[in-house]
Amino acid sequence: MASKSHPVKTSKTVLKRFLDLEQPKEYCQVEYIWIDGTGEGIRSKGRTLDFVPKEAKECPIWNYDGSSTWQSDGCNSDLYLYPRALFRDPFRGGNNKLVMCDVYKHNKEPVESNKRNTCADVMEKAKDLAPWFGIEQEYSLLDFDGYPLGWPKQGFPGPQGPYYCGVGSDKVYGRDVVEAHYRACLYAGITISGINAEVMPSQWEFQVGPCEGIKMGDELWVARYILLRVAEEFDVRVTFDPKPIPGNWNGAGAHCNYSTKPMREDGGLAEIEKAIDKLSLKQKEHIRAYDPKNGQDNARRLLGSHETSSIDQFSAGVANRGASIRIPRQVAEDKKGYLEDRRPASNCDPYSVTEIVVRTTVLE
């Protein structure tokens, strides 16, 4: 096991002196963001443009060394970054930008970890139904040594119960990180719709959505990037592991709320029930798509306990947080709205999740 070193301390005060320097108006810093070969790791690098892009497609296609990101061999290592979604940069401010990219090989074929490519095709085919998504991203904050933030060293806090949506320094840990991330996402243009402390102490959640089609994946990946960057500022680590602490502690998911236009209209509950029937027939396929290790990560989390369904069985119910698919109580009463797929793991690729949900329920 690799040793756990304390992060190098640098001065944010000194950094601010340089970030406060006037930036020439004719230049713009753009941070290119992409997913590496693990399917869950985030990489980025920056470049200077001599104009301020208004859309992602205005940013130049760029390249990088894919042999250092588990995506190519050293003898043919150059891979291409195609800019897809543009956001304001909350770290550099001003006219500077973040751009979410997907990755292509030398022959312009998508790399294996590029799930956006097929997701975009599916969303285009389903665009007349206006598929909306909202993903509840759970994550845990860790100290520099990899132990949950605020937990007694070599020990455990009290049992779960007082921590969910908790208030007070004895119940929540890392709120500074959470609030900074929330504001940074709003500044960037992410459709972040809320935050809350979760059931396990040092575990938190933020929600992104509703987003239509491919925007769900673009926005969630950039929100994850922003979270990791914010955590750097506080010398705190973030883990999206679905079961960071074994035993009697809640795991972490990325519950996917989903609807189509017919589901949101009067009588839409019938459409929701049809979708659930279709989902029930594809349990194994969905489990493989709901974490980057084809279900192995979720096998540690979907145990049929701790507010999860069993990984081997499909279930659905109104207001049932132990089911694969939950119909919210208000949706059942209104007879229209959306369904919640509670199976995706916290480290899922949202492109894969949203693609297979649409494929199964709409494109068949």
VEXBA-169321 format. One record per residue (C-alpha): residue in three letters; x, z, y. Coordinates in Angstrom, 3 decimals, always signed. Layout:
ALA / X / Z / Y;
...
//
This chain:
MET / +0.000 / +0.000 / +0.000;
ALA / +1.280 / -0.889 / +3.457;
SER / +2.147 / +2.054 / +5.665;
LYS / -0.197 / +2.852 / +8.542;
SER / +1.736 / +2.904 / +11.798;
HIS / +0.401 / +4.179 / +15.080;
PRO / -0.401 / +1.359 / +17.535;
VAL / +2.206 / +0.663 / +20.189;
LYS / +1.158 / +2.227 / +23.481;
THR / +1.183 / -0.022 / +26.517;
SER / -0.053 / +0.639 / +30.019;
LYS / -3.447 / -0.740 / +31.012;
THR / -2.675 / +0.292 / +34.591;
VAL / +0.388 / -1.944 / +34.687;
LEU / -1.567 / -4.790 / +33.072;
LYS / -4.251 / -4.536 / +35.763;
ARG / -1.666 / -5.160 / +38.477;
PHE / -0.960 / -8.556 / +36.973;
LEU / -4.569 / -9.441 / +36.131;
ASP / -5.446 / -8.704 / +39.754;
LEU / -3.041 / -11.383 / +40.939;
GLU / -4.836 / -14.316 / +42.527;
GLN / -5.374 / -17.118 / +40.022;
PRO / -4.912 / -20.650 / +41.411;
LYS / -8.337 / -22.251 / +41.758;
GLU / -7.214 / -25.469 / +40.108;
TYR / -6.433 / -23.714 / +36.822;
CYS / -8.626 / -22.189 / +34.152;
GLN / -7.557 / -20.131 / +31.138;
VAL / -9.499 / -20.941 / +27.965;
GLU / -9.246 / -18.866 / +24.782;
TYR / -9.913 / -20.966 / +21.652;
ILE / -11.521 / -18.902 / +18.858;
TRP / -11.847 / -19.866 / +15.193;
ILE / -12.371 / -18.472 / +11.663;
ASP / -9.375 / -18.318 / +9.340;
GLY / -9.114 / -19.107 / +5.643;
THR / -10.509 / -15.754 / +4.522;
GLY / -13.918 / -16.721 / +5.893;
GLU / -14.098 / -13.464 / +7.841;
GLY / -10.903 / -13.188 / +9.884;
ILE / -10.920 / -14.266 / +13.536;
ARG / -7.986 / -16.026 / +15.225;
SER / -7.509 / -17.170 / +18.805;
LYS / -5.016 / -18.668 / +21.206;
GLY / -5.166 / -19.591 / +24.870;
ARG / -4.345 / -22.608 / +26.982;
THR / -4.489 / -23.629 / +30.622;
LEU / -6.806 / -26.384 / +31.835;
ASP / -6.637 / -28.006 / +35.255;
PHE / -10.434 / -27.933 / +35.590;
VAL / -13.261 / -25.512 / +34.845;
PRO / -15.284 / -26.745 / +31.843;
LYS / -19.055 / -26.479 / +32.074;
GLU / -19.671 / -27.331 / +28.399;
ALA / -17.637 / -26.823 / +25.253;
LYS / -17.316 / -30.570 / +24.667;
GLU / -15.349 / -30.870 / +27.915;
CYS / -12.549 / -28.757 / +26.420;
PRO / -9.850 / -30.803 / +24.675;
ILE / -9.564 / -30.868 / +20.902;
TRP / -6.513 / -28.768 / +20.026;
ASN / -4.432 / -27.957 / +16.959;
TYR / -2.627 / -25.067 / +15.279;
ASP / -0.551 / -24.140 / +12.234;
GLY / -3.020 / -23.774 / +9.372;
SER / -0.303 / -22.652 / +6.950;
SER / -0.238 / -19.324 / +8.811;
THR / -3.993 / -18.802 / +8.494;
TRP / -4.437 / -19.599 / +4.752;
GLN / -5.933 / -23.011 / +5.529;
SER / -3.205 / -25.594 / +4.817;
ASP / +0.222 / -26.173 / +3.277;
GLY / +3.381 / -25.967 / +5.343;
CYS / +4.236 / -29.603 / +4.623;
ASN / +1.001 / -30.741 / +6.308;
SER / +0.023 / -27.755 / +8.413;
ASP / -1.618 / -29.114 / +11.568;
LEU / -5.352 / -28.473 / +11.757;
TYR / -7.775 / -29.475 / +14.520;
LEU / -9.896 / -27.174 / +16.668;
TYR / -13.163 / -28.748 / +17.850;
PRO / -14.712 / -26.788 / +20.752;
ARG / -18.420 / -26.064 / +20.066;
ALA / -19.761 / -23.227 / +22.255;
LEU / -18.568 / -22.017 / +25.660;
PHE / -18.768 / -18.475 / +27.080;
ARG / -17.465 / -16.570 / +30.102;
ASP / -14.306 / -14.588 / +29.403;
PRO / -14.954 / -10.859 / +29.994;
PHE / -11.257 / -10.003 / +29.664;
ARG / -9.734 / -12.427 / +32.157;
GLY / -12.825 / -12.787 / +34.358;
GLY / -13.210 / -15.399 / +37.072;
ASN / -13.705 / -18.965 / +35.912;
ASN / -11.888 / -18.342 / +32.638;
LYS / -13.656 / -19.108 / +29.349;
LEU / -13.936 / -18.356 / +25.657;
VAL / -14.713 / -21.292 / +23.384;
MET / -15.890 / -21.037 / +19.777;
CYS / -14.409 / -23.791 / +17.625;
ASP / -14.677 / -25.093 / +14.096;
VAL / -11.743 / -26.416 / +12.102;
TYR / -10.923 / -29.819 / +10.579;
LYS / -8.106 / -31.191 / +8.423;
HIS / -5.723 / -34.033 / +9.277;
ASN / -8.281 / -36.493 / +7.840;
LYS / -11.023 / -34.962 / +10.054;
GLU / -12.794 / -33.417 / +7.058;
PRO / -13.883 / -29.780 / +7.565;
VAL / -11.653 / -27.104 / +6.039;
GLU / -13.178 / -25.033 / +3.244;
SER / -13.832 / -22.064 / +5.539;
ASN / -15.706 / -24.242 / +8.058;
LYS / -19.304 / -23.348 / +7.265;
ARG / -20.493 / -24.427 / +10.703;
ASN / -20.294 / -28.113 / +9.831;
THR / -23.057 / -28.119 / +7.195;
CYS / -25.033 / -25.440 / +9.045;
ALA / -25.248 / -27.702 / +12.102;
ASP / -26.596 / -30.528 / +9.919;
VAL / -29.279 / -28.262 / +8.438;
MET / -30.338 / -26.950 / +11.850;
GLU / -30.642 / -30.491 / +13.150;
LYS / -32.948 / -31.427 / +10.258;
ALA / -35.094 / -28.341 / +10.878;
LYS / -35.113 / -28.470 / +14.690;
ASP / -38.819 / -29.422 / +14.936;
LEU / -39.681 / -26.059 / +13.361;
ALA / -37.500 / -24.208 / +15.911;
PRO / -35.894 / -21.675 / +13.532;
TRP / -35.110 / -18.425 / +15.341;
PHE / -32.658 / -15.798 / +14.142;
GLY / -31.667 / -12.289 / +15.114;
ILE / -28.822 / -10.591 / +13.265;
GLU / -28.272 / -6.830 / +13.235;
GLN / -24.505 / -6.482 / +13.007;
GLU / -23.353 / -3.162 / +11.562;
TYR / -19.705 / -2.099 / +11.722;
SER / -17.553 / +1.034 / +11.570;
LEU / -14.926 / +2.370 / +13.963;
LEU / -11.676 / +3.643 / +12.475;
ASP / -8.808 / +5.697 / +13.854;
PHE / -5.282 / +4.239 / +13.859;
ASP / -4.741 / +5.601 / +10.335;
GLY / -7.727 / +3.711 / +8.890;
TYR / -9.906 / +6.834 / +8.581;
PRO / -13.344 / +6.801 / +10.270;
LEU / -13.155 / +7.726 / +13.931;
GLY / -14.036 / +11.359 / +14.604;
TRP / -14.053 / +12.413 / +10.941;
PRO / -12.022 / +15.510 / +10.007;
LYS / -8.639 / +14.369 / +8.658;
GLN / -8.528 / +14.521 / +4.867;
GLY / -12.137 / +15.703 / +4.895;
PHE / -15.710 / +14.713 / +5.551;
PRO / -18.327 / +15.392 / +8.225;
GLY / -21.704 / +16.920 / +7.410;
PRO / -24.207 / +14.915 / +5.333;
GLN / -26.034 / +11.938 / +6.802;
GLY / -29.151 / +12.752 / +8.778;
PRO / -28.284 / +13.653 / +12.380;
TYR / -26.145 / +10.611 / +13.183;
TYR / -28.622 / +7.693 / +13.291;
CYS / -29.384 / +7.010 / +16.973;
GLY / -27.665 / +10.348 / +17.586;
VAL / -26.734 / +11.865 / +20.922;
GLY / -23.919 / +14.337 / +21.500;
SER / -20.200 / +14.515 / +20.778;
ASP / -20.851 / +16.221 / +17.435;
LYS / -23.036 / +13.350 / +16.257;
VAL / -21.549 / +10.101 / +17.610;
TYR / -17.984 / +8.869 / +17.867;
GLY / -16.685 / +5.927 / +19.886;
ARG / -19.527 / +5.372 / +22.341;
ASP / -17.021 / +4.188 / +24.971;
VAL / -16.119 / +1.244 / +22.733;
VAL / -19.777 / +0.435 / +22.112;
GLU / -20.795 / +0.506 / +25.781;
ALA / -17.800 / -1.593 / +26.831;
HIS / -18.637 / -4.154 / +24.160;
TYR / -22.296 / -4.253 / +25.188;
ARG / -21.461 / -5.000 / +28.826;
ALA / -18.743 / -7.503 / +27.914;
CYS / -21.197 / -9.451 / +25.718;
LEU / -23.762 / -9.585 / +28.517;
TYR / -21.075 / -10.852 / +30.895;
ALA / -19.965 / -13.501 / +28.405;
GLY / -23.492 / -14.850 / +27.965;
ILE / -24.109 / -13.539 / +24.449;
THR / -27.795 / -12.933 / +23.656;
ILE / -27.112 / -9.304 / +22.776;
SER / -30.436 / -7.516 / +22.516;
GLY / -29.477 / -3.930 / +21.738;
ILE / -27.174 / -1.287 / +20.240;
ASN / -27.557 / +1.942 / +18.285;
ALA / -25.572 / +4.511 / +16.340;
GLU / -26.074 / +4.053 / +12.607;
VAL / -26.669 / +6.371 / +9.649;
MET / -23.031 / +7.004 / +8.719;
PRO / -21.038 / +8.780 / +11.440;
SER / -18.691 / +6.377 / +13.300;
GLN / -20.905 / +3.462 / +12.182;
TRP / -22.672 / +1.429 / +14.859;
GLU / -24.876 / -1.629 / +15.195;
PHE / -25.452 / -4.312 / +17.778;
GLN / -28.124 / -6.977 / +17.632;
VAL / -27.733 / -10.615 / +18.675;
GLY / -30.774 / -12.816 / +19.149;
PRO / -33.219 / -14.321 / +19.123;
CYS / -31.071 / -17.442 / +18.951;
GLU / -32.273 / -20.836 / +17.848;
GLY / -30.490 / -22.789 / +15.144;
ILE / -26.710 / -23.092 / +15.259;
LYS / -26.452 / -20.800 / +18.297;
MET / -26.911 / -17.771 / +16.050;
GLY / -23.609 / -18.304 / +14.277;
ASP / -21.739 / -19.255 / +17.456;
GLU / -22.895 / -16.186 / +19.357;
LEU / -22.369 / -13.661 / +16.567;
TRP / -18.823 / -14.820 / +15.891;
VAL / -17.931 / -14.572 / +19.573;
ALA / -19.598 / -11.140 / +19.793;
ARG / -17.389 / -10.015 / +16.888;
TYR / -14.330 / -11.399 / +18.668;
ILE / -15.255 / -9.500 / +21.829;
LEU / -15.725 / -6.287 / +19.828;
LEU / -12.279 / -6.590 / +18.269;
ARG / -10.706 / -7.261 / +21.672;
VAL / -12.523 / -4.334 / +23.291;
ALA / -11.386 / -2.032 / +20.477;
GLU / -7.777 / -3.064 / +21.210;
GLU / -8.181 / -1.570 / +24.673;
PHE / -9.109 / +1.814 / +23.175;
ASP / -6.530 / +1.757 / +20.344;
VAL / -9.402 / +1.849 / +17.856;
ARG / -9.846 / -0.289 / +14.756;
VAL / -13.047 / -2.087 / +13.735;
THR / -14.046 / -2.806 / +10.155;
PHE / -16.877 / -5.058 / +9.017;
ASP / -16.407 / -3.930 / +5.424;
PRO / -19.835 / -3.582 / +3.730;
LYS / -18.892 / -0.260 / +2.096;
PRO / -15.971 / +1.246 / +4.032;
ILE / -16.395 / +4.717 / +2.503;
PRO / -17.404 / +4.994 / -1.174;
GLY / -19.843 / +7.617 / -2.330;
ASN / -22.909 / +9.056 / -0.650;
TRP / -22.541 / +7.152 / +2.617;
ASN / -24.492 / +4.156 / +3.901;
GLY / -22.888 / +0.756 / +3.692;
ALA / -22.940 / -1.838 / +6.450;
GLY / -25.104 / -4.947 / +6.561;
ALA / -26.001 / -7.823 / +8.829;
HIS / -29.773 / -7.911 / +8.434;
CYS / -31.089 / -11.349 / +9.330;
ASN / -34.432 / -11.608 / +11.137;
TYR / -35.881 / -15.085 / +10.763;
SER / -38.916 / -17.066 / +11.839;
THR / -40.084 / -20.619 / +12.353;
LYS / -42.578 / -21.830 / +14.909;
PRO / -45.488 / -21.753 / +12.382;
MET / -44.590 / -18.150 / +11.464;
ARG / -44.791 / -17.099 / +15.104;
GLU / -48.205 / -18.669 / +15.664;
ASP / -51.605 / -17.166 / +14.815;
GLY / -51.985 / -16.857 / +11.060;
GLY / -48.232 / -17.097 / +10.617;
LEU / -48.163 / -14.310 / +8.039;
ALA / -49.239 / -16.847 / +5.416;
GLU / -46.157 / -18.939 / +6.277;
ILE / -43.962 / -15.838 / +6.034;
GLU / -45.359 / -15.088 / +2.572;
LYS / -44.696 / -18.673 / +1.470;
ALA / -41.111 / -18.329 / +2.651;
ILE / -40.705 / -15.069 / +0.736;
ASP / -41.995 / -16.749 / -2.436;
LYS / -39.321 / -19.440 / -2.050;
LEU / -36.616 / -16.857 / -1.369;
SER / -37.571 / -14.977 / -4.538;
LEU / -36.561 / -17.990 / -6.622;
LYS / -33.039 / -18.217 / -5.166;
GLN / -31.691 / -14.664 / -5.442;
LYS / -28.329 / -15.556 / -6.992;
GLU / -27.663 / -18.432 / -4.603;
HIS / -28.346 / -16.236 / -1.591;
ILE / -26.202 / -13.365 / -2.845;
ARG / -23.270 / -15.781 / -3.202;
ALA / -23.765 / -16.920 / +0.400;
TYR / -24.153 / -13.443 / +1.886;
ASP / -20.529 / -12.317 / +1.850;
PRO / -17.213 / -14.211 / +1.933;
LYS / -16.349 / -13.236 / -1.653;
ASN / -19.434 / -14.795 / -3.271;
GLY / -21.226 / -11.478 / -3.705;
GLN / -18.325 / -9.240 / -4.727;
ASP / -18.363 / -7.312 / -1.447;
ASN / -22.122 / -6.859 / -1.558;
ALA / -21.868 / -5.562 / -5.131;
ARG / -20.349 / -2.402 / -3.637;
ARG / -23.229 / -2.075 / -1.165;
LEU / -26.459 / -3.389 / -2.744;
LEU / -26.952 / -0.564 / -5.211;
GLY / -30.675 / +0.046 / -4.751;
SER / -29.869 / +3.186 / -2.758;
HIS / -28.841 / +4.041 / +0.812;
GLU / -31.525 / +1.752 / +2.270;
THR / -30.590 / -1.265 / +0.152;
SER / -32.188 / -3.311 / -2.588;
SER / -30.508 / -3.947 / -5.941;
ILE / -28.160 / -6.927 / -5.965;
ASP / -29.712 / -8.141 / -9.240;
GLN / -33.384 / -7.918 / -8.277;
PHE / -35.494 / -9.513 / -5.569;
SER / -38.122 / -7.431 / -3.825;
ALA / -40.271 / -7.584 / -0.701;
GLY / -42.555 / -5.186 / +1.121;
VAL / -44.049 / -4.113 / +4.419;
ALA / -41.811 / -1.616 / +6.281;
ASN / -39.724 / -1.152 / +3.117;
ARG / -36.041 / -0.727 / +3.936;
GLY / -35.220 / -0.596 / +0.250;
ALA / -36.467 / -4.152 / -0.299;
SER / -34.603 / -7.445 / -0.221;
ILE / -37.072 / -8.757 / +2.372;
ARG / -38.888 / -6.449 / +4.785;
ILE / -42.001 / -7.474 / +6.677;
PRO / -42.079 / -5.263 / +9.785;
ARG / -45.211 / -3.148 / +10.147;
GLN / -46.117 / -4.802 / +13.454;
VAL / -45.851 / -8.252 / +11.869;
ALA / -48.276 / -7.237 / +9.110;
GLU / -50.725 / -5.945 / +11.713;
ASP / -50.396 / -8.994 / +14.004;
LYS / -50.439 / -11.366 / +11.019;
LYS / -47.604 / -13.378 / +12.572;
GLY / -43.979 / -12.954 / +13.552;
TYR / -40.863 / -12.864 / +11.375;
LEU / -39.271 / -11.543 / +8.189;
GLU / -36.114 / -9.480 / +7.790;
ASP / -33.622 / -10.401 / +5.060;
ARG / -31.714 / -7.158 / +4.449;
ARG / -29.238 / -8.560 / +1.924;
PRO / -26.466 / -10.154 / +4.053;
ALA / -23.299 / -8.052 / +4.168;
SER / -21.741 / -6.943 / +7.443;
ASN / -18.804 / -9.322 / +6.898;
CYS / -21.006 / -12.339 / +6.129;
ASP / -20.513 / -15.702 / +7.770;
PRO / -23.677 / -16.132 / +9.883;
TYR / -23.385 / -19.903 / +9.532;
SER / -23.726 / -19.547 / +5.744;
VAL / -26.574 / -17.051 / +6.014;
THR / -28.707 / -19.009 / +8.456;
GLU / -28.039 / -22.289 / +6.650;
ILE / -29.200 / -21.102 / +3.236;
VAL / -32.258 / -19.326 / +4.683;
VAL / -33.401 / -22.576 / +6.296;
ARG / -32.479 / -24.665 / +3.252;
THR / -34.518 / -22.437 / +0.962;
THR / -37.577 / -21.899 / +3.142;
VAL / -37.877 / -25.193 / +4.994;
LEU / -35.800 / -27.981 / +3.465;
GLU / -36.152 / -26.877 / -0.175;
//
